[in-house]
Amino acid sequence: MDSLFFNLPYGFCSFEEIKDSLIECSAKKRLPENAKTVISVLFPYYLGEDFYEGSNVSRYAVSEDYHIIAGNIINSIKENLEREFEGFKFEAFIDNSPLPEVRCAVRAGLGVMGVNNLFINKDYGSWVFLGEIVTDKEFPVSEGEYSLCDGCNKCISACPGNALTGKGLIKERCLSFLSQKKGELSRDIQEKIASTGCIWGCDICQKVCPLNVNAKTTPIKEFFDTANPVVTKDTDIENRAFAWRGKKVLDRNLSLLENEG
């Protein structure tokens, strides 16, 4: 079975367990009738510290858009499964998903949920993208309880926007969210973005997490091959994770860093 998944971490949870937590979105229509199993797949993206030297964007955005890289892989996995288990339906989801992704991954025995609301795997830490394949075939369910990390609260203390409360995330305070907003930013937010040196996203809560200290690097070659850690006003943003927002927001944030310097 492992060969069907390109040696990526994966696990199975019962669709029955998460069906009452489905998210209303257009992708919900793609769920197979009589769905039985959610196959949760992890796509590690950590490249090692040397690759992030001088980086000015969040680590998830250093390589080509994960929707492309992970999307191609999960669709290949889906095709493998369709050939292996003829007669059953399989539907793949990356990001645009009706599934509670972190809950599925925990139930599938792949890790825990952090205080910062991120999923954390024992090998790859929180440097992972999540994908799912839903099928009407019943697979043996993996061992996994919906659990939290040990709660050292380092992420709460380090968060520059005080977005983490220990009971959840206040999105409107999260620097990752704020760095992606259009238009004029308050002086306080401008200063926070400038002080981090990051024009897109924020990795602070992940960098201080003890469960990320010995994270393994990704086995996915495409993340290495497409890595570009520094974005300038001349950078071609096509096929990057921030392309959907456009150049204006990036250029605005770049100017904040230049002014700080």
DRENDO-1510 file (C-alpha; in Angstrom, 1 decimal, always signed):
<recs>
REC; n; res; u; v; w
REC; 1; MET; +0.0; +0.0; +0.0 .
REC; 2; ASP; +2.8; +2.5; +0.8 .
REC; 3; SER; +4.0; +2.5; -2.8 .
REC; 4; LEU; +0.6; +4.0; -3.8 .
REC; 5; PHE; +1.3; +7.0; -1.6 .
REC; 6; PHE; +4.9; +7.9; -2.7 .
REC; 7; ASN; +6.1; +7.1; +0.8 .
REC; 8; LEU; +4.3; +10.1; +2.3 .
REC; 9; PRO; +2.7; +9.9; +5.8 .
REC; 10; TYR; -0.9; +8.9; +5.5 .
REC; 11; GLY; -3.7; +7.4; +7.6 .
REC; 12; PHE; -7.4; +6.5; +7.6 .
REC; 13; CYS; -10.3; +7.9; +9.6 .
REC; 14; SER; -14.0; +7.1; +9.4 .
REC; 15; PHE; -16.1; +9.5; +7.4 .
REC; 16; GLU; -18.8; +8.9; +10.0 .
REC; 17; GLU; -16.6; +10.5; +12.6 .
REC; 18; ILE; -16.3; +13.8; +10.8 .
REC; 19; LYS; -19.4; +14.1; +8.7 .
REC; 20; ASP; -21.1; +16.4; +11.3 .
REC; 21; SER; -18.2; +18.8; +11.0 .
REC; 22; LEU; -18.2; +19.3; +7.2 .
REC; 23; ILE; -17.6; +22.8; +5.9 .
REC; 24; GLU; -20.1; +24.4; +3.5 .
REC; 25; CYS; -18.3; +25.0; +0.3 .
REC; 26; SER; -18.7; +24.2; -3.4 .
REC; 27; ALA; -16.3; +21.3; -3.1 .
REC; 28; LYS; -18.7; +19.5; -0.8 .
REC; 29; LYS; -20.7; +18.4; -3.9 .
REC; 30; ARG; -17.7; +16.2; -4.9 .
REC; 31; LEU; -17.9; +14.0; -1.9 .
REC; 32; PRO; -18.8; +10.4; -3.0 .
REC; 33; GLU; -22.2; +9.1; -2.1 .
REC; 34; ASN; -22.0; +6.7; +0.8 .
REC; 35; ALA; -18.5; +7.9; +1.7 .
REC; 36; LYS; -16.9; +5.5; +4.2 .
REC; 37; THR; -13.3; +6.6; +4.7 .
REC; 38; VAL; -11.2; +9.7; +4.7 .
REC; 39; ILE; -7.6; +9.1; +3.7 .
REC; 40; SER; -5.5; +11.9; +5.2 .
REC; 41; VAL; -2.1; +12.6; +3.5 .
REC; 42; LEU; +0.7; +14.8; +4.7 .
REC; 43; PHE; +2.9; +16.8; +2.3 .
REC; 44; PRO; +6.0; +18.0; +4.3 .
REC; 45; TYR; +7.6; +21.2; +2.9 .
REC; 46; TYR; +10.5; +21.9; +5.3 .
REC; 47; LEU; +13.7; +22.4; +3.4 .
REC; 48; GLY; +16.2; +22.8; +6.2 .
REC; 49; GLU; +17.4; +26.1; +7.8 .
REC; 50; ASP; +20.1; +26.8; +5.1 .
REC; 51; PHE; +17.3; +27.2; +2.5 .
REC; 52; TYR; +15.7; +30.0; +4.5 .
REC; 53; GLU; +18.7; +32.2; +4.9 .
REC; 54; GLY; +17.6; +35.7; +4.2 .
REC; 55; SER; +14.1; +34.7; +3.4 .
REC; 56; ASN; +11.4; +37.4; +3.5 .
REC; 57; VAL; +8.3; +35.2; +3.0 .
REC; 58; SER; +6.7; +32.5; +5.1 .
REC; 59; ARG; +8.3; +29.1; +4.6 .
REC; 60; TYR; +5.2; +27.6; +3.0 .
REC; 61; ALA; +5.5; +30.2; +0.3 .
REC; 62; VAL; +9.2; +29.7; -0.5 .
REC; 63; SER; +8.5; +27.1; -3.1 .
REC; 64; GLU; +6.1; +26.8; -6.0 .
REC; 65; ASP; +2.4; +27.1; -4.9 .
REC; 66; TYR; +1.6; +23.9; -2.9 .
REC; 67; HIS; -1.7; +23.7; -4.6 .
REC; 68; ILE; +0.2; +22.8; -7.7 .
REC; 69; ILE; +2.9; +20.5; -6.2 .
REC; 70; ALA; +0.7; +18.7; -3.6 .
REC; 71; GLY; -2.3; +18.8; -6.0 .
REC; 72; ASN; -0.4; +16.9; -8.7 .
REC; 73; ILE; +0.8; +14.3; -6.2 .
REC; 74; ILE; -2.6; +13.7; -4.5 .
REC; 75; ASN; -4.2; +13.4; -7.9 .
REC; 76; SER; -1.6; +10.7; -8.8 .
REC; 77; ILE; -2.4; +8.9; -5.6 .
REC; 78; LYS; -6.1; +9.1; -6.4 .
REC; 79; GLU; -5.4; +7.5; -9.8 .
REC; 80; ASN; -3.3; +4.8; -8.2 .
REC; 81; LEU; -6.1; +3.9; -5.8 .
REC; 82; GLU; -8.7; +3.9; -8.6 .
REC; 83; ARG; -6.5; +1.3; -10.5 .
REC; 84; GLU; -5.8; -0.7; -7.4 .
REC; 85; PHE; -9.4; -0.8; -6.1 .
REC; 86; GLU; -11.5; -0.8; -9.3 .
REC; 87; GLY; -15.2; -0.1; -8.9 .
REC; 88; PHE; -14.8; +2.3; -5.9 .
REC; 89; LYS; -14.9; +6.1; -6.0 .
REC; 90; PHE; -12.1; +8.3; -4.8 .
REC; 91; GLU; -12.2; +12.1; -4.6 .
REC; 92; ALA; -9.1; +14.2; -3.8 .
REC; 93; PHE; -9.0; +17.5; -1.9 .
REC; 94; ILE; -6.2; +20.1; -1.3 .
REC; 95; ASP; -7.1; +23.2; +0.7 .
REC; 96; ASN; -10.5; +23.8; -1.0 .
REC; 97; SER; -12.0; +21.1; +1.1 .
REC; 98; PRO; -15.3; +20.5; +2.9 .
REC; 99; LEU; -13.4; +18.4; +5.4 .
REC; 100; PRO; -12.1; +19.6; +8.9 .
REC; 101; GLU; -8.5; +18.8; +7.8 .
REC; 102; VAL; -6.7; +19.0; +11.1 .
REC; 103; ARG; -9.4; +16.8; +12.8 .
REC; 104; CYS; -9.1; +14.3; +10.0 .
REC; 105; ALA; -5.3; +14.1; +10.3 .
REC; 106; VAL; -5.4; +13.7; +14.0 .
REC; 107; ARG; -8.1; +11.0; +13.8 .
REC; 108; ALA; -6.0; +9.3; +11.2 .
REC; 109; GLY; -3.2; +8.9; +13.7 .
REC; 110; LEU; -0.8; +11.3; +12.0 .
REC; 111; GLY; -0.2; +13.7; +14.9 .
REC; 112; VAL; -1.8; +16.3; +17.2 .
REC; 113; MET; -3.3; +19.8; +17.0 .
REC; 114; GLY; -1.1; +22.6; +18.4 .
REC; 115; VAL; -2.2; +25.4; +20.6 .
REC; 116; ASN; -1.6; +27.6; +17.5 .
REC; 117; ASN; -4.4; +25.6; +15.7 .
REC; 118; LEU; -1.8; +24.0; +13.4 .
REC; 119; PHE; -1.4; +20.3; +12.8 .
REC; 120; ILE; +1.9; +18.8; +14.2 .
REC; 121; ASN; +3.4; +15.5; +13.0 .
REC; 122; LYS; +6.1; +13.8; +15.1 .
REC; 123; ASP; +8.6; +13.6; +12.2 .
REC; 124; TYR; +7.9; +16.8; +10.1 .
REC; 125; GLY; +6.5; +19.1; +12.8 .
REC; 126; SER; +3.9; +21.6; +11.7 .
REC; 127; TRP; +5.8; +22.2; +8.4 .
REC; 128; VAL; +3.2; +20.1; +6.5 .
REC; 129; PHE; +0.3; +20.7; +4.1 .
REC; 130; LEU; -2.8; +18.5; +4.5 .
REC; 131; GLY; -4.7; +16.7; +1.8 .
REC; 132; GLU; -7.5; +14.2; +1.8 .
REC; 133; ILE; -9.0; +11.5; -0.4 .
REC; 134; VAL; -12.6; +10.5; +0.4 .
REC; 135; THR; -13.8; +7.1; -0.8 .
REC; 136; ASP; -16.8; +4.8; -0.6 .
REC; 137; LYS; -14.4; +2.0; +0.1 .
REC; 138; GLU; -14.1; +1.0; +3.8 .
REC; 139; PHE; -10.5; +0.9; +5.0 .
REC; 140; PRO; -9.4; -0.1; +8.5 .
REC; 141; VAL; -9.4; +3.0; +10.6 .
REC; 142; SER; -6.0; +4.2; +12.0 .
REC; 143; GLU; -5.5; +4.8; +15.7 .
REC; 144; GLY; -5.8; +8.5; +16.6 .
REC; 145; GLU; -7.6; +10.6; +19.2 .
REC; 146; TYR; -8.4; +14.3; +18.8 .
REC; 147; SER; -5.6; +15.6; +21.0 .
REC; 148; LEU; -3.6; +18.7; +21.6 .
REC; 149; CYS; +0.1; +19.3; +22.0 .
REC; 150; ASP; +1.7; +19.4; +25.5 .
REC; 151; GLY; +0.8; +23.1; +25.9 .
REC; 152; CYS; +4.1; +24.7; +26.7 .
REC; 153; ASN; +2.5; +27.9; +25.4 .
REC; 154; LYS; +5.7; +29.2; +23.7 .
REC; 155; CYS; +3.6; +30.0; +20.6 .
REC; 156; ILE; +1.2; +32.1; +22.7 .
REC; 157; SER; +4.1; +34.1; +24.3 .
REC; 158; ALA; +5.9; +34.7; +21.0 .
REC; 159; CYS; +2.9; +35.7; +18.9 .
REC; 160; PRO; +3.5; +39.4; +17.9 .
REC; 161; GLY; -0.2; +40.1; +17.4 .
REC; 162; ASN; -1.5; +38.3; +20.6 .
REC; 163; ALA; -3.6; +36.2; +18.3 .
REC; 164; LEU; -3.4; +33.0; +20.3 .
REC; 165; THR; -5.5; +32.7; +23.4 .
REC; 166; GLY; -5.0; +29.1; +24.4 .
REC; 167; LYS; -8.6; +28.5; +23.4 .
REC; 168; GLY; -8.2; +29.3; +19.7 .
REC; 169; LEU; -6.9; +31.8; +17.1 .
REC; 170; ILE; -8.2; +35.3; +16.8 .
REC; 171; LYS; -7.7; +35.6; +13.0 .
REC; 172; GLU; -8.0; +39.4; +12.9 .
REC; 173; ARG; -4.9; +39.7; +15.1 .
REC; 174; CYS; -2.8; +37.1; +13.3 .
REC; 175; LEU; +0.2; +38.8; +11.5 .
REC; 176; SER; -0.1; +36.2; +8.7 .
REC; 177; PHE; -3.7; +37.4; +8.0 .
REC; 178; LEU; -2.8; +41.0; +8.4 .
REC; 179; SER; +0.1; +40.9; +6.0 .
REC; 180; GLN; -2.2; +39.7; +3.3 .
REC; 181; LYS; -4.8; +42.5; +3.8 .
REC; 182; LYS; -5.3; +45.0; +1.0 .
REC; 183; GLY; -5.2; +48.7; +1.4 .
REC; 184; GLU; -3.7; +50.9; +4.1 .
REC; 185; LEU; -2.5; +49.3; +7.3 .
REC; 186; SER; -2.4; +50.9; +10.7 .
REC; 187; ARG; +1.0; +52.2; +11.9 .
REC; 188; ASP; +1.1; +49.4; +14.6 .
REC; 189; ILE; +0.6; +46.7; +12.0 .
REC; 190; GLN; +3.1; +48.3; +9.6 .
REC; 191; GLU; +5.7; +48.3; +12.4 .
REC; 192; LYS; +5.0; +44.6; +13.3 .
REC; 193; ILE; +5.4; +43.5; +9.7 .
REC; 194; ALA; +8.6; +45.5; +9.3 .
REC; 195; SER; +10.0; +44.1; +12.5 .
REC; 196; THR; +9.6; +40.5; +11.4 .
REC; 197; GLY; +11.3; +40.9; +8.1 .
REC; 198; CYS; +8.5; +38.9; +6.4 .
REC; 199; ILE; +6.4; +40.4; +3.7 .
REC; 200; TRP; +4.0; +37.5; +3.4 .
REC; 201; GLY; +2.7; +35.3; +6.3 .
REC; 202; CYS; +4.3; +34.7; +9.6 .
REC; 203; ASP; +6.2; +31.6; +11.0 .
REC; 204; ILE; +7.0; +32.9; +14.5 .
REC; 205; CYS; +4.7; +30.5; +16.4 .
REC; 206; GLN; +6.1; +27.6; +14.4 .
REC; 207; LYS; +9.7; +28.6; +14.9 .
REC; 208; VAL; +9.4; +28.6; +18.7 .
REC; 209; CYS; +7.5; +25.3; +18.8 .
REC; 210; PRO; +9.7; +22.6; +20.5 .
REC; 211; LEU; +8.0; +20.0; +18.3 .
REC; 212; ASN; +9.6; +21.6; +15.2 .
REC; 213; VAL; +13.2; +21.5; +16.6 .
REC; 214; ASN; +14.2; +18.3; +14.9 .
REC; 215; ALA; +11.8; +18.3; +11.9 .
REC; 216; LYS; +12.9; +16.2; +9.0 .
REC; 217; THR; +13.3; +17.8; +5.6 .
REC; 218; THR; +10.7; +17.1; +2.9 .
REC; 219; PRO; +11.0; +14.0; +0.7 .
REC; 220; ILE; +9.2; +15.9; -2.1 .
REC; 221; LYS; +11.8; +17.0; -4.6 .
REC; 222; GLU; +9.7; +19.7; -6.2 .
REC; 223; PHE; +9.7; +21.8; -3.1 .
REC; 224; PHE; +13.5; +21.9; -3.3 .
REC; 225; ASP; +13.6; +22.4; -7.0 .
REC; 226; THR; +11.3; +25.5; -7.0 .
REC; 227; ALA; +12.6; +27.2; -3.8 .
REC; 228; ASN; +13.1; +30.9; -4.0 .
REC; 229; PRO; +13.3; +32.4; -0.5 .
REC; 230; VAL; +13.7; +36.1; -1.3 .
REC; 231; VAL; +11.0; +38.1; -3.1 .
REC; 232; THR; +11.7; +41.5; -4.6 .
REC; 233; LYS; +9.6; +43.9; -6.6 .
REC; 234; ASP; +11.0; +42.2; -9.8 .
REC; 235; THR; +10.1; +38.6; -8.7 .
REC; 236; ASP; +7.8; +36.7; -11.1 .
REC; 237; ILE; +5.0; +35.7; -8.7 .
REC; 238; GLU; +3.2; +33.4; -11.2 .
REC; 239; ASN; +2.6; +30.0; -9.6 .
REC; 240; ARG; +3.6; +31.2; -6.1 .
REC; 241; ALA; +1.3; +30.9; -3.1 .
REC; 242; PHE; +0.8; +34.7; -2.9 .
REC; 243; ALA; +0.0; +35.2; -6.6 .
REC; 244; TRP; -3.8; +35.3; -5.9 .
REC; 245; ARG; -3.3; +38.5; -3.9 .
REC; 246; GLY; -1.4; +40.4; -6.5 .
REC; 247; LYS; +1.7; +42.6; -6.5 .
REC; 248; LYS; +0.4; +45.6; -4.7 .
REC; 249; VAL; +0.2; +44.0; -1.3 .
REC; 250; LEU; +3.7; +42.5; -1.7 .
REC; 251; ASP; +5.2; +45.8; -2.9 .
REC; 252; ARG; +3.5; +47.6; +0.0 .
REC; 253; ASN; +5.1; +45.2; +2.5 .
REC; 254; LEU; +8.4; +45.3; +0.8 .
REC; 255; SER; +8.4; +49.1; +1.2 .
REC; 256; LEU; +7.8; +48.7; +4.9 .
REC; 257; LEU; +10.9; +46.5; +5.2 .
REC; 258; GLU; +12.9; +49.0; +3.1 .
REC; 259; ASN; +11.8; +51.9; +5.3 .
REC; 260; GLU; +12.7; +49.8; +8.4 .
REC; 261; GLY; +16.2; +49.2; +7.0 .
</recs>
